[in-house]
Amino acid sequence: MRPSQRRRLTMLGMALGLVGAAGLGQAQGFPVKPIRMIVGFPPGGVVDIVARGIAQPMSELLGQTVLVDSRPGAAGTIGLTLLNAAPPDGYTIGLASISNLVLAPHLNPKITYHPVRDFTPITNVGRVPFVLAVNPTVPAKSLKELVALARAQPGKLNFGSPGVGGLQHLTIGMLNFMAKIDITHVAYKGTGPAMADVLGGQIDGVVAGISGMVAASKAGKLRILALTGDTRSPALPDVPTAQEQGLAGMVVLNWYSFVGPPKLTGQPLATLHSTIVKAAHLPATRERFDAAGIDVKTDDSPATFGRYVAEEDVRWGQVVKTTGIKME
């Protein structure tokens, strides 16, 4: 080989090496600018606690700011609609709940997105079981006794929830269907008013999150009959689940998760997944979540979480169809 040919091959090899190195650097360099976290619910609630509880450690782990962008409205569906239209580069992600990701498309025919086809799963981060609780004047000290009472008095018992078409409303519908009873649903504009009325005896019971219920129970102002989770809660270790009390399959978890726009792949997806998982399991994050009654729950891969979303979509689609509940 002539010296001039060797020089040209050497220069070509160096050029290809630089191109390869540049490509590798670009892949490993994600993120190189701030990340936008769309949240479809207003500040101040549990979703906001999750968002800010993850955004801060994510920013520190990635060396880039993670901006929480609250876009409340239409039961959280406005935020996911915006996310669906975002570019799949990893710089726009969304914090979703089971309510706006899975339930909303089944409850409202006007919602056009699909939880499986139209978003890229990243990971679950936390879940909150509900409690079924009654005013102490109700003569039922267990879920079995409540079911027996409801069967003896069809339509007389009433339970409150934060509104029509919410997960708590669906929980009451699921209980009615599975136990073959008729508890009347009373819709309120939020958990606070429902709690006030059950404590005051205006309604018999309520379905609500654990946070705020423990103190009322310890004070004797409320009797907690069951948890809707698949395991007992550390906050209420003596309260059995609905499944333990004979209602197999009666599992309702209000879960919070991160999803991306459709077709998010590669290094951005892998980095987002690993970083969010690390952020969720930091001691400071766990402490913050524990105080809000949120159990930290993450998935070992986006694919694992994707399968869970698909399963929940089918399961809750059947519940909505069976109960006939629709969103207001």
N, C-alpha and C positions, 0 to 999 in steps of 0.2 A: 504494500500500500504506500502510495506516495505521501511525503510529509504534509503536503497541502490537504490531502484527503483526511489524514489523521487529525489535522487541526480543525477541519470543518466538522468531523464527527464528534470531537471533544467539545467544541462550542455548542453543537446541537444537543449533546447529552447534558451540558450545563444548563442550557435553556429549558429543556424538559424537566430537569430537576427543580429549577426555580418555579416553573409552572405548578409542578406537583406540590412543592412546599407552600406555594401561595394558596392552593386549594385546601390543603390540610390546615393551614393557619386560619383560613376563613371559617372552616367547619368548627375548629376548636375555639374560635374567637367569639362565638355566640354567648351572650349578647354583647353588642357593641354600642347599644343605645338603650334608653329607658323602655320598660315594658308596661303596657297599659292593661290593667285588670278591670274589666267591665263587671259591675255588680248591679243586678236588676232590681235591687231593693233599697229603700231609704236608709240613711245612717241611723245608728242607734239600736238596731235589733241584733238578733243572734247572727244573722248573715254578715252584718258589719263587723261583729267581733271576730268571725272567722276570717274575713277579708283582711283586716288590719293585723290580725294575729299571724297571718302567713306573709303578708306583703313586706313587713319590716325585716324579718329574718331572711326572706328571699333577697331583698336588696343588699343585705350584708354579705350573703353567700355568693351572689353573682357579681358584686361590685358595680351594679347598675340600679338606678331607682326603679321601683315597681310602684306605679301610680294607680291608686284606687279611683276608678271613675264610676261614680254612682249614677245609674240611669233608671230610677224607679218608674213604675207605671205598669198597668195592665197585668198585675199579679206576677211581675218579674219577667214577662215575655218580651218587653221592649229591649231589655239588655241583651237577651239571647238572639233576638232578631238582628241587632247591630253586630254581634259577634259573628253570626253566620255569614255576613257580607264582608268581613275583614280579610285581608290577605293572609295566606297560610305561611307566614315567615317567622312565627313565634313571638312577635312583638305585641300581639293582642291576644289575651286569654280571657276567659270568663269564669266567674264563680257562680255555679249553679246549685240549685237545690232540687230535690225530687219533685217539688211542686211545679217549678217553671220548666224543668227539663223533661220530665216524664208525664206528670199528670195533666198539665195544661193542654197539650194536643188532644188528649182523650176527652177532656171536659169542654173544650171550646172548638167547634169546627172551623172558626175563622183563623185559627193559628195554623200556619202553613208549614212550619218546620217539623222535622222528625228527629227524635232524640238520638237515634242510631245512625241514620244516613247523613244528617246535616251537621254533625259536629265530630271533632276528633277527641276521643277520651284521653285524659291525662292521668288523673288519679282521684280517688275519693280522699277526703281529709278528715271528716268527722261525721258522727251520727248522733241523733238524739232520740231516745225512745219517748213515748208518751206515757202518761199515767191515767188510769181510769179512777176517778175519785168522786166521793159523794159527801153531801152534808151529813154530819153525825146523826141527824134525826132519821135518816133512811135506815130501816131495819135490815141491813145487809152488811156483813163483816167480811165477805169474800166475794169473788166474782161469781162463784157457783150460786151463792145465796142471792146475788143481784139478778142472775138469770132466772132463778126460780121465782123471785118476786115479780119480775117483768112478765113471766109467763102467766102468773096468776092475775095480773092486772094489765092486760094489753093496752098500750097507748097512754097509760097514766103517768109513768116515769118520764122525766124529760132531762136531757143532757145538753149543755151548752158547748159551743165551739166558736172560734173567731170569725166564722163566716161560711156562707154557702159555697160548696165546691172545694173547700180546703182539705188538707190531709186529715185534720181532726174530724171534719164532717164525714169523710170517707171511712174513718175508723169506726164511727158510730154505725154507719151503714154496713160495714163489714161485720161488726158485732151482731147487729140485727139479723143479718143473713145467716151467719155461721151458727148462732145460738137459737135461731128460729124464734126471735122475740120481736117486740115492737116498742122500742124506746123512741120517744119523740125528740127530734132535733130542734134546738133553739139557736138561731144564728145571732151572733153579736158582732160589733165592729171592733174586734180585737180581743185578746185574751184577758186583759184587765177587767173590762166590764163583765165578762163571763165569770171570772173569779169572784168579783164582788157579789154577784147574785147567788152563786153557790154558797159562799160564806154566809150570806144573809138569809139563805133559805128560800129565795125566790125560785130557784130551780133545784132539782135533786142532785145533779152531778155535772161533771165537766171532764173533757178530754184536753189535756194540756201538757206542756213540757215539764221536766223535773224541776227546773229552776223556779224558785218561788213557792213550790209546793211543799218542800220538806219542812220549812219553818211552820207553815200552817198546820201540817200534820202533827208535828211535835207539840204544838200548842193546843191540840185537840179540836181545832176549828174545822178540820177536814179529815176524812178517812180515805186513805189510798187503798184501793182494792187490788190493783194489778198493774203490771208494766206491760207495754206492748213490744218490748225488745225480744231478741232471741236468747238473751242471757239476763241475769239479774244485774242491777246497777250497784256500783260501790256506794253511791249516795243513798240507796235504799236497799241494803242487803237483806232485810227481812221481808221485803215485798216480793211475792212470786210473780212470775210472768203469766200472761193469759194462757200460754201453751201448757205451763205446769198445772194450770187449773182446768185442763180438759179441752181447751179450744186449740187443737193442733192446726198450725198454719196461720194462727192469728198473730202475725208479726208485722208491725208498722214501725218503720224507722225513718225519721226525717233526716236524710243525709245531705251533706254538703260536699261538693266536688269541683274539680277544675276541668274545663274542656276548652278546646281550641276550635278555630274555624275548620271547615272541611279541608282535607288533603294536607294537614300539617304532618310532616314526617321528618325523618333524619335526625341530625344532631340537635336542632332546636327542640324537637319533641323529647328526645332522650334527656337533654339538659333540664328542661322544665320539669319532667317527671322526677328525676333524681333530686333536684333542688327543693321542690315542694315537699317531697317525702322527708327530706332532712329537716326542713323548716318545721314541719308538723310534729316531729319527734323531739325537738329541742325541749329541754326542761322548762324554759320560760313559756313556750307555746303550750305545752301540756298543762302547766299551771293555770294559764289563762283560759284554756278550754274547760278544764275541770271546774273552775269557778262558775262557768256558764252552763254546766251540766252536759257538756259535749264530750263524747268518747272519741278519742283520736283513732281513726281508722284509715289506713292507706293501702294501696294495692301494689303488688310486686312488679307490675308492668301496666302500660296503657291498655294492652290487649285484655288483661284480666279485668280491669275496670270496664272495658267495653262490653265484655260478656255479661257483667253484672247489670249494666244499664239495659241491655237487651232483655234479660230475664225480668227485670222490674217493669219494663215497658209492657211485656206480655201479661204479667201478673196483674198490674193495676188496670190495664185495659179491660181485663175480665171483671175486675171489681166494679169499675165504672159502668160497664154494660149491665152487670147483674143488679146493681143498686139503682141504676137510672139517674144518678146524681149528675147535675150539670153545673157549670160555673155561671155565676151571675154576670 
